[in-house]
Structures are given as C-alpha cells and as structure tokens.
Amino acid sequence: MFGNLIDPVHIIVLGVVVVWIFGPKRLPELSASLGKTIRLFKHSLKNSDPDTDG
C-alpha cells in the first residue's frame, strides 16, 4: 500500500509546496532551526539516563 510513498516526484512536489508556502527567503531560517532542533534532540537522547523516572 505504501510501497511508492517516497517517489522522486513526491519529493519534488513537496519541495515546491514548501517553497510556495514559506518563500525562498525563509527556507535558510527554517533549515537552520530544524538542524538545531535535531541536534538538541540527539543531545538530550544521548544524555538521558534510563534508570531515572523523569
């Protein structure tokens, strides 16, 4: 059912929609923000202690 979900045409259409919604001037800000978020998430996963409850 989801075999062809990640098709090159779908990725191109998604990219066009993202540029259309946010505009080309905001894309560098969005990608930098996404990169910082991913780095913080990985850092928090690395430093988490599974033996504690919170």
ZIFEN-V361329 format. One record per residue. RES is the residue in three letters. PHI is phi in radians with two decimals (NA if undefined). OMEGA is omega in whole degrees, 0 to 359 (none if undefined). D_CENTER is the distance of its C-alpha to the mean C-alpha in Angstrom with 2 decimals. Layout:
res	phi	omega	d_center
RES	PHI	OMEGA	D_CENTER
RES	PHI	OMEGA	D_CENTER
//
This chain:
res	phi	omega	d_center
MET	NA	182	23.92
PHE	-1.87	184	20.28
GLY	-1.11	181	21.40
ASN	-1.82	183	20.36
LEU	-1.19	180	17.10
ILE	-1.80	179	15.12
ASP	-1.76	179	17.74
PRO	-0.96	179	17.53
VAL	-1.14	179	18.87
HIS	-1.12	180	16.15
ILE	-1.15	179	13.46
ILE	-1.13	179	15.83
VAL	-1.10	178	16.45
LEU	-1.08	177	12.85
GLY	-1.09	178	12.63
VAL	-1.12	180	15.98
VAL	-1.13	179	15.15
VAL	-1.11	178	12.24
VAL	-1.12	181	14.79
TRP	-1.18	182	17.47
ILE	-1.30	187	15.98
PHE	-1.64	182	14.74
GLY	1.49	184	17.09
PRO	-1.20	181	16.98
LYS	-1.33	182	17.96
ARG	-1.58	184	14.99
LEU	-1.07	177	12.30
PRO	-1.08	177	13.03
GLU	-1.13	181	12.83
LEU	-1.15	180	9.44
SER	-1.20	177	8.08
ALA	-1.15	178	10.37
SER	-1.12	178	9.42
LEU	-1.13	178	5.76
GLY	-1.10	177	7.75
LYS	-1.11	180	10.38
THR	-1.10	180	8.68
ILE	-1.15	179	7.67
ARG	-1.10	178	11.21
LEU	-1.12	179	12.85
PHE	-1.12	179	11.67
LYS	-1.11	179	13.01
HIS	-1.11	180	16.01
SER	-1.20	177	16.82
LEU	-1.19	181	16.75
LYS	-1.18	185	18.99
ASN	-1.65	180	21.35
SER	-1.38	180	21.72
ASP	-1.92	184	25.15
PRO	-1.21	181	25.45
ASP	-1.45	180	29.12
THR	-1.66	182	28.62
ASP	-1.73	178	28.16
GLY	2.68	none	25.87
//
